[in-house]
């Protein structure tokens, strides 16, 4: 067996599909609030990952001089497009079909990515090139967290012990595995087009500082819109209970991930495990159904 290249694994989209007809709205049994904390991902990811692809279409000419990086960016874009489509399916065929309408909030999220993070910088006098580089830095920061969370979900046995729906877990773990697999691409793109530490530092805080607020706001909306919860609002103790049970990553986990990214010698290849990701992709029901079981990562 050849040794895995942690920095440059093969990156190819897996055209997976998921059937949501048997997945309950509260897919972690007896844990509706914890379910909705994780469901915030489905609100953010379709618009966010379509935005990644949009930005990287503009980035491709900047990496044409590096054939391998160019090829990895194309693979990255393909994987992110499938991620966006797959999470959109949860919104359309799992939530909406069971009486929870996410569209008022997802419309606002779409607006944010198109207008605030669109092609025209909201700050006057910032050139289009500088704004593109800054957005590339934001994507690199976000991708660090998606890889860390991908590793977390691969190892989150407490969710299985709690009886979490297997189809939803396969979606989350397939996605998490691919985030681990392509974790170096966004950072390598940033280093190729800019490489300045101070800009990486600023872009990190712009990209992830609002994450806790978005998670809470998204969970609050889902709880309020959930017909079974009758307007229940998530509380801090609900979050802490989910963390204690191992159903959600802790603040300590998120801070440790931030400290890792802000090291000057940071590189994503030193974080997470490509082998762990490929091990899951080899047994993922969705990946196997799509014909990738025999050749994970190729």
Secondary structure as UniProt FT lines:
FT   TURN            21..22
FT   TURN            29..30
FT   HELIX           32..59
FT   HELIX           60..63
FT   TURN            64..65
FT   HELIX           67..90
FT   HELIX           91..95
FT   HELIX           96..98
FT   HELIX           103..111
FT   HELIX           112..116
FT   TURN            124..125
FT   HELIX           128..155
FT   HELIX           157..161
FT   TURN            162..163
FT   HELIX           166..181
FT   TURN            182..184
FT   HELIX           185..193
FT   HELIX           197..208
FT   TURN            209..210
FT   HELIX           211..225
FT   TURN            227..231
FT   HELIX           236..244
FT   TURN            245..246
FT   HELIX           251..261
FT   TURN            264..265
FT   HELIX           268..270
FT   HELIX           274..281
FT   TURN            282..283
FT   HELIX           285..289
FT   TURN            290..291
FT   HELIX           293..295
FT   TURN            296..297
//
